[in-house]
Amino acid sequence: MAVIETERLTKYYGEHRGVEDVTIDVREGEVFGLLGPNGAGKTTVIRTLLDFLHPTRGSARVFGLDSRRESVAIRARLGNLPGDFGYGKLATGREALSLLARLRGVADLGHAESLARRFRADLDRPLGQLSRGNRQKIGLILAAFHRPELLILDEPTSGLDPLMQEEFLSLVQEERDRGGAVLLSSHELDEVERVCERVAIIRAGGLVAVESVPDLLGKAPRRVSVVFSGSAALPDLKRLPGVSDVSVDGRRVSFRLTGEVDPVLKELASHPVADLEVARPTLEEIFLTYYEGASA
């Protein structure tokens, strides 16, 4: 079942496009990534889902409910960490947590205390005295303490140190494992690759692609380096399908490979090979490839 559904979702700010014709769906128990640099339109999509912005046209539904007419019922069932999280400078994290717990009807704050220990968050200092990363920890606790059906997280690891980033990724995996859905907006492509099943790539307000992470990785070129031994002539790899950017340095041949691997392996098997390295593409390389293609 789809937890989030948008159909040709479009938002204009006067004559300026925020997003246009964005159609995505996020399913139960899925971690779905919104990828794009700052200003691409990721936050506009999120704010429209939460009814902080009204769409110019198109529609958005969360839990099967209309994002405009039934926004109060929607927000009662989710947790949200905005990209510009703030709660005033004088309030402490504990005071913010107490207020949200009363509003949500949550009496047991055991999970909140557990998250605070896990993220080494100080709930008793005024938020104005905390660093960006320590405020972000409080925001994560406020979003997740009530175990919502859906987490919407906008640049959630901003300001977190590497250890806390690892804790965050573990938390996301746990939310997925218990059946919750997560919409994760980020330009940190490594973290998205690690936890997301599918991603939507957004460029300049437009939807470039929606694909599974394995499919995206499968389409990107691999970087291959082969060192040949012996005195036999080097193979002519340029003639093989999917091979490009061939460079030769002595008996080392490097190239990019897209598509089927089998023809290349058969060619290599007929020559004495001393060493072989195949570098798996990163999501960042794929992302740049999509952007270059969209620009073209």
N, C-alpha and C positions, 0 to 999 in steps of 0.2 A: 504494500500500500504506500502511496506517495504521501509524505509528510508535508512537503512543499511542492507546489506546482505554479509555474508562471507561464503565461501564454502571451507571446508578443509584447511583453512588458516594456513600456516606453515612458520615459520621463524627460521633459524638456524644462529648462529654466529660462523662460522667455524664449529667445531665439536660439539659445545654446542647448545642445544635446547633452543630457546626462547619460541615459542609456536608451537603446532603441531595439525593439523586437527581440528581447531576451526571453527565450523559452527554455526552461530547465525543470527538472523534477528531482527531488531528494527523497529517498525511500527510508522506511523504517530500518534501523540498525545499520545505516550507511554513514560514512564520513565523506562528505562531498566538498571539494575544493573550488573556490573562486580564485582564479589566478589572473594577475595583471599588475602592472606597476601602479604607483600612486597616480590617481586621477583617471584611471581606466574606466571607472564606473562601478566598482565592487561595492563601495559603501552606499551608493545610490540604490542599488538593488536591495541591500539589507534594510535601509531606512524605509523603503517602499513596502517591504514585507511586514515591517513593524508598524505601518501606518504613521510614521513620522513624516513621510512624504506621500502625496497622492499621485497616482500615475496619470500621465497625460492621456494614455490609452493603453489597452491591454488589460490583463487581469493577473491577480496573485491570490493564491489560496494556501492556507496553512492549516493542517489537520482537517482539510476539507472545508474550512471556513473562509469566507471572504475577508481579505485583509483590511478592507475599509469598514464594512458594516459590522463585522464581528471581531474587531481588533482587541477589545478587552478580554474576551474569552480566549483568544489566541495567546495573549501575553501571560495569562494565568498559567499556561502549560509549558512555557519555555523559559530558558535562561539566556541572557544577552550580555555580552561584553562589547561595548562600543569601542571604536578605535580611539575616540577622544574621551576615555573614561575619566570622570571627575565627580566628586561628591561634596564639594566644599572643603575648605582648608581646616576648619575647626573640628569637624566631626571625626571620631575615631572609626576604625574599621568595625569594631564591636558595636558601636552605636548604629552604624549603617546596617549591619547584619541584623541587629535587633528589630529595627524598623521594618526591613524587608520580610523578616520572619513573621512579624505580626500581620503584615499585609497579605502574606501568602498562607497564613494559618498554620505555620510550621512551629511546633512546640519543642521538638527535639533538635537541638543544635549540635548533636554529637558528630555528624558528618562534617559540619562547618569547622569544628575544632580539629577534627582529623586532617582536613585540608590545610588548615593553618599550620599545623605541625609539619605536614608534608612539604609545604612551600616555604617553611620558615618565615611565616608572615607575622608581623607584630600588629595585633588587633587593637592595641591599647594606646598607640601613639596617634595624634592628630594626622590626618592624611596630608595636610600641608607641610608636615615635617618629614615626609617620606620621599625617597628618591623615586624616579619614574618607574624603575623596576619593582620596587616594593609596593607602590600604589597599584601596579598591574597585578601583583599577587592578590591584593584585596579584591580587585575587580573579578578575577577568576573565581575566588571563593564565593562572591555574591552571585555570580552567574550559575554556579554548580551546586551550591550547598543543599538545595531542595530536591536534587535528583530529577531534573526536568525531563520531559519526553524529547525535547529538542534543545540543543545548544547552538546559538548563533554567535560566532566569535569573529570579530573584526581585528585583524593583526594582533592576535592574542599574545605572541611572545615578544612584542616590542618592549625593549628594556630589560628583559630577563637574561640572566647569565646562562652559560651553556648547561650547567647542572640543572637549573630550574626549567630550562627548555626541555630537557629529557624528562623531567617529572611531568611537565605539561603533556608531552606526547603520550606518556604512559596513561595519564588520566583520560585522554581522548580515546585511546584503545579500550579502556575499561568501560567508558560510556557506551561505546559501540557494542562491546561484548554483552552488556546487559540489555541491549535492544534499543537504546536511544539513538537518535539521529543527530548528526553534527554538520552544520554548515560552517566551513572554515575559510575565511577570506585572508589571503596572504600574498606577499611577494617573496617570501622565504621559500623558495621552491624545493629545497631539500626536505623540509618538514612536511610539506604537502605530499611529496613522493612517498614518504615513509608511512603515512597514516590514511591517505585517501584512496578509496576504490575508484572514484571517477572525479574528473575535473572539468570545469568550464573555463575556457580561456577567453578573457574579455580584452578587447583592444579598442581604445578611443570610444567607449560606450557601446560597441557592437560585439556580438557573440561570434567568436572565431571558430570555436569547436567545443563539443562535449564528447569526451571519450573516456574509456577506462585508462588507468595509468599503464597497465601492461600493453594495451594497444598503442598508446603513444610511444612507449619505449621501443616497441617493435618496429615502428615506422622510422625511427631516427637512424642515421648512419652510425655504424660502429667504427671505431678507430683501430686499425689492425697494423701490427708491426711484426715482420718475419725476418729472422736471421738465417741465411742459408749457409750450409757447410759444403766442403768439397770444392772441386774445380768445375763442376757442371755449369752450363749456362743458366742464367737466371730465367725464371718463367716470365712469359709475357702476360702479366695480369690485366693490362689495360683492355684487352679484348673481352674480358669476362663481364657478364651483365651485373650491374650494380656497383662496379668498381670505379672509383674516381680519385682524383688528387694523388696519383701515384708519384712517390719520390724514392730515389735510390741513393744510398750512401754506402759505398763499398758493397758488402754482401747483405746489408740490411735494406729491406723494402718496406715502406710504409704507405698505407692507402686508406681510403674511406670505403666502407661497404654498406650498401643499402639493399634490403630484400633478402633473397635466398642465400644461405651460407654454403649449401652443398656443392655447387659448381666450383667455388673457390677451394674448398677442402679437398676435392678430388684433384684439382690442379696442384695444390701444395703437396699432396701425398706422393706425387710422382717425382719429387725433388728432395734431396737431403736437407732436412730442416733442423737447425741447431737450437732455435728458440722461437717461440710464438707468443705474442701478447695481443689480446683482444680487449679493448676498453669499452665497457658498456656505456651507452649514452646516458647523460644526466637529464633530468626533466628540464633543467635550465637550457640545455642545448636544444631540446625539442621546442621549448617555449620560444626561443629566439628564431628557430626555423619557421614556426607558425607566423610570428610577427613579420619576418622578412617576406613570407609568401603573401600575407595580407597587404603589406605595403606595395608589393609588386602589382 
